Structure formats: C-alpha cells, structure tokens
Amino acid sequence: MIEIRPFDRLGHANHGWLDARHHFSFASYHDPARMHWGALRVWNDDMIAPGTGFGTHPHRDMEIITYVREGAITHQDSLGNTGRTEAGDVQVMSAGTGIRHSEYNRDDVPTRLFQIWIMPDRAGHAPSWGTRAFPRDDRAGRFVVLASGSRDDTDALPINTDARVLGATLRKGQVVEYPLGTGRLGYLVPARGAVEIEGMRVGERDGAAISATDILRVRALEDAEVVLVDTVP
C-alpha cells in the first residue's frame, strides 16, 4: 500500500531564516493522523538562509539523521564534536541520555536538507555524533545504506534503532528494487525528480508512506535522487 503526501499539503512554517515543511506533526504543526510512521517520528524539509542556523539547544533519546541536499551545515555539540556536512553527505546524532548542539549555515548560499528523527530502540544510550561522505555516483542505480541499526551494514553510520536510511540516484526510466518486507514500513521522499511506485507518481519532495509491500519497486520518471527510511511498525 502507498499513501502519497504531496509537498504542497505538508505542514509549513516560514521563519524567514528557516523555511520548513513537516511530513509529520512538529512544533506548531499538529495533525493527529500524522504523528509518526512506525518508529519514524520526524521528517523535516528545511531551507536555512545563509549565515543563520539553530542556536545551541538540547535533545534526548532520539536518533537524528541529517541528509544535506544543497549547501552545507556546520555542527558543534557538548561532547566537543565539530564538523561540516556537505551536499550529498549525511550526519547522525544519537541524542541518548542528553546532548546540546548547534547547527549553522556558514556559507553564502541557502542550505537545503532533510532532517529525519527516528525513535531509539530504548532510552539511555550514550550520546554520539558522526558524519560521512556518500558520493552520489556510488548510489547510481542502487540503494546504498546511509545509516543503520544493523551491525551488518558496516559502511553505514550507526544508529540505535531497528531502522535503515537509504539513498539512490536514478536516471530517467531506471528501476531500483528494495526488499522491504510486508512486516516493515517504508517512507520515501525524492530529494529531486519524480518516481513511480505501484503506478503512483511521487513528485519531488512529496512523501510516500509504504506498508504491506514485500519488494519495493521504484521507477524514475525523470532523473531522480531518493531517500528511503525502512523501519519497524
């Protein structure tokens, strides 16, 4: 089953420096029918203006994955970590027992990113942060695991939850398959371009909530870049 959540119907908050779309209830946007999708709690589509960002603030007991679409984000946290994550790359912050951090766009062009929050498998993990480059060419025509709670995914950034975050880049007409499994849930968003799933069009930055699907089959209607979360119900 596929439920399409069009971009223009997502929750929206424009703060000037931050223009955000919310796939799920977040901050002042509340929709009781869209609180989460399994363990996936937040999928925000953010534009951060040059020279601005999120000041130091706390998080706890949440796995936070940032997928940078354009520009770059600079991170600093209470563990002493500092790092810059550029377009096409991914950072992961496991908030665990508690962490304070800031994120800024230090460049002179807008930063566009997806921020994905997934609930952990339990409370009380040790907090951590990491970032990694995932070249788009390496994802050509196939799904690559970007972040994962499985020890078998040794090339992915680790997260403390039974979930995977994957990315793929596709040429027009290309098809990619992923063995989701009928007991799992998927949520897919094209970062650019449009794709087709089960005969339904998923446009750029639309959301597709996927359930009861053994093999997920994605066909590119145009050159596309997609991000997928595979999670427990």
N, C-alpha and C positions, 0 to 999 in steps of 0.2 A: 504494500500500500504506500502511496505517495500523497502527501499533502503539500501543496505549493504555498509558500508565504511570500507574496510579492513585495519587492523592495519598497514600493510606494505606500504599502499598508503597514510597514513596521512602525514600532514606536519611534518618536523623533524628538530630539532636544537639541536646539541650536543655542549655544552659549557664547557665540562669537568666536572665541579662540578654539572651541571644540564644537564640531557638528557631528552628532552621534545618532545612529539608528540602532534600535534594540530589537533583536529577534525574540527576546523573552522579557518578561517583566523586570524592570531595573529602574532604580531611583524613582523619579516621579511618574514613570510609565508603568501602569499596572493593568494587566489583563489576566483574570483568574484562569482562563483557558490556556495561557502561555506562561506558566510559571517555570517550567523546565521540560526537558525531553530526556527521560531517564535520568542518568547522573549529570547530564549536560544542563548547567544552570544558567549560563550567560553566553550570548554571542553578540558582542557589540561591534558595529561597523563605524569606526571613528576617523574623523579628519581633524588633525591637530595643526593649528596655524603655526607658521614659522616663529621661533623664539618664545614659544609658550609650552605649557605642559601641566602635568599633575604634580602639585607640591607634595611634600612628604606626608604620607598617610598610612594607616595600618591595615593589615589583612591577617586573617586567621583561618586555618582549616579549609583551604581551597587550593586547587591546582589551577594556576593561571597561565595560559599559553597565549603568547602574542605572535601573530603572523603579520609581518610587515609587507604591505603591498607596494607602497611607494614611499620614497624618502628614507628616514631612519629615526630610531628612538634611542635615547640615552638613559640608562638605568643607573640608579645608585640606591643602596639599601643599608639597613642597620647591621648587616653581617659584614660590611666592608667591601661588598662587591660593587664594581663599577664596570659598565660595558655599553657598547654601542651595537645595535642590531639593525642591519640594513635591509633594503627591499629584497624579498625572496627568502630571507632568513627567519629564524624562529628563536624566541626566548621562552624559557619556562621558569616560573617562580612557584615553588611549593611553600605556601604560607605557613603550614603546620602550626606549631604552638604560638606563632606570632612573628611578624616581620613588619618593618616600616620601610617604605621605599618612595622614590620619586621617579617620574618619567617625563623627559622633556624632548621636544623637537629643537635641537640646537642648530638646525640648518636654515637656509633662507628660502626653502620651498615647503609646501604642506607635506605632512606625513599622513599616510592613509594606512590603516591597519585593521585587522580583526583581533579583538581580544575575546578569548574563549575561557570560560570558567567551568571546571568540572569538579564535582564534589568528590572528596577523597574516599578511600575505602574504609577509613576510620579517622577519628580525631587524634591529635597528638603527635603527628610526625615531626621530625626535626625540620626546621625551615631550610630552604636552599634556593639557589638561583643558578641558571646556566643559559648560554646562548650558543647557537651553531649555525654555520652557513649550510644551506641546502640549494645548490645551484639548480636553476630551473631546467637546464638542459639534462640534468641527471634524472629528472622526473618525466622526460618526454615519453609519452605513450604508455605510462605505467604509474601506478600508485606507489609512492615512497612513504614509509612511516617516518613522521617528523618527531612525534612524541608518543611515548607508550608506557603503560604499566606492566608490560610483559618483559621478563628478562631475556626472552629470545630475540627481542628487537634491539640488538646490541648497538646498532648505528643510530638509534633514535635518542632524543633527550628523554630522560626518565621522569615519570610522573607516578604519584602514589594513588592510583585508581585503576580499575579494570576498564580501561579505555585506550583508544588509539586516536591520534590525529594524523591524517594522511594528506598528501598533496599530489597532484598530477597536472601535467601540461599536455594539451591535446591539439593536434592540427584538425582543421575542418574535416568532418567525415570519419575521423578516427574513433575507435571504440575501445573502452577500457572496462575490465570487469574486476569486481572485488567480492570475495566470499564473505558476505556479511553474516549470514545465518539467520534463520527465522526467529531465533530467540533473542536477537540483538536489535538495537535501534541505531539508525544512522541519521546524520544531519549533514547535508551537503549544501555548500554555497559556492557558486562561481565567482572567483575574485575578478575575473574578466571573461568576456564572451558568454555564449549561451550553449546549453547542452540539452539533451533529451533523455528522460528516464521513463521507461514504461509508456512511451508515446506522449509524455507530457513535457512541455517546454519549461526549462528552468533558466530564466534570464540572468544577466549579470547582477550579482548581489542579491538575487532572490534567495530564499531558503527553501529547502526540500526536506521535510520530515519523513523519514523512511522507516517502515515497520513491516514485519511478516514477509521479508524478502531474503531468500536464500542467497542468490547471486545477484549483486547489484551490477547492472549494465548501464554504462554512461556513454552516450554518443555525442560528439561535438558537432553542433550546428554551425559553428564558426570556430576559429582559433580560440582556445579557452584555457583557463587556469582554474582548477577547482580545489577546494579544501573540504575534507570529509572528517567527521567525528564518528567513530564506532564505539558505542557504549552499552552498558547494561541497562535494562528497563528500570 
